[in-house]
């Protein structure tokens, strides 16, 4: 069982089975989870996990050895032999149990996320909940995994397709959604009959360990889900091992492009969600107050560390006069520890991330002439003087050539551009290489219809700032925001984790013609 006593805001409790200490004075080290056991790694190299609100070490993750990775993959391969034979109804029942356990332990999961990632507790609960919805959808996966049939394609002949699991699959998760992204991956893959190796982010690993523990309690058999830690060597193993048939990745461009290239070169399926530069178009007829509030929340929530954060605001015509409203709204947002009441924006994940964001602001301001309307640099949070905090920052006078526009900043920075028409706003959005998400704010149905029809972005919000699809649809980012052509969760998620087998059967009466040397043509008579 999980510990009933919750930890402080600075450390883990001692009772989690996935924490290992040689003695109580040691910094806890996370174990791997292989074949149903929490196994301390024999690694000689470890990565420190820090609380970004204080930059204090709270744990370590091992860089798993080659032998440990091979053992995990072998266990997953052996588990697949029996797991694929378990009926879809029974696999779904395990997911029913699993979703109930996640819901029961949402508070503990949220605290782990806030401890390691820094986001507010409310935002962390949203992280868990959006992942939970995917688990709930896996409880009815049978409707997506069933094949198709066509009877009597010729006299006595029928054709059916079957959706069958691939085998051992693997997932690589980012730091910014420690629960949601793993839950996009293994619940769908495992319910479809596959087994899975999960590599959580080395910066935020605890949520994946707790999710594995809950999956074990829900009845997921040994070896079906395994969690292994590490960095580049673990990723390379996923890309190279012949036992692994498919890889799911969410994260930055460099890593995602690398995994897609190396994995596909080795004959694997790879789906990789990459970076983003999400544009919001604001028309003058939009509801001013609600639009300003929505843009501020979508730009600065989670300290801008979301792949669906609004990072560019395009003010059309007279809506440019709303800039001061936006600045005033951003000033109301409180920066601090995610555990503290009333906080809206937590820290960035590392000092290096904060430094990079500040450098982009510096270059854009000092070398490129961008105006800083609201400056979040230099903010101090009492009691958290060593935290990675950056306040909301708003930049204007920006052109598409400026560094702050070209780079995915991944921080609480909103880039503002003024244009004269909706056509210009659409053209600017389409000229950007990314296609993850976008939004338009308007009261005009014709403008909204034109925008959704002409904009070349995979996910569009109309008066919705962050248009992330629910799990009975699929996440559908496009263009430079994805490598691979099959998306996460929903119908496409099932397609990614299954392969189609077509069966053509001939049950004619005994003695009938079963074919000859000519090309078969069905139903020709």
Buried (B, 14 or more C-beta within 10 A) or exposed (E): EBEEEEBEBEBBBEEBBBBBEEEEEEEBBBBBBBBBBBBBBEBEEBBEBBBBBBBEEBBBBBBBBEEBBBBBBBBBBBBBEEBBEEEBEEBBBBBBBBBBBBBEBBEBBBBBBBBBBBBBBBBBBBBBBBBBBBBBBBBEBEEBBEBEEEEEBBEEBBBBBBBBBBBBBBBBBBBBBBBBBBBBBBBBBBBBBBBBBBBBBBBBBBBBBBBBBBBBBBBBBBBBBBBBBBBEEBBBBBBEBEBBBBBBBBBBBEBBBBBBBBBBEBEBBBBBBBBBBBBBBBBBBBEBEEBBBBBBBBBBBBBBBBBBBBBBBBBBBEBBEBBEBBBEBBEEBEBBBBBBEEBBBBBBBBBEBBEBBBEBBEBBBEEBEBEBBBBBBEBEBEEBEBBBBBBBBBBBBBEEEBBBBBBBBBBBBBBBBBBEEBEBBBEBBBEBEBBBBBBBBBEBEEBBEBBBEEBEBBBBBBBBBBBBBEBBBBBBBBBBBBBBEBBBBBBBBBBBBBBEEEEEEBEEEEEEEEEEEEEEEEEEE
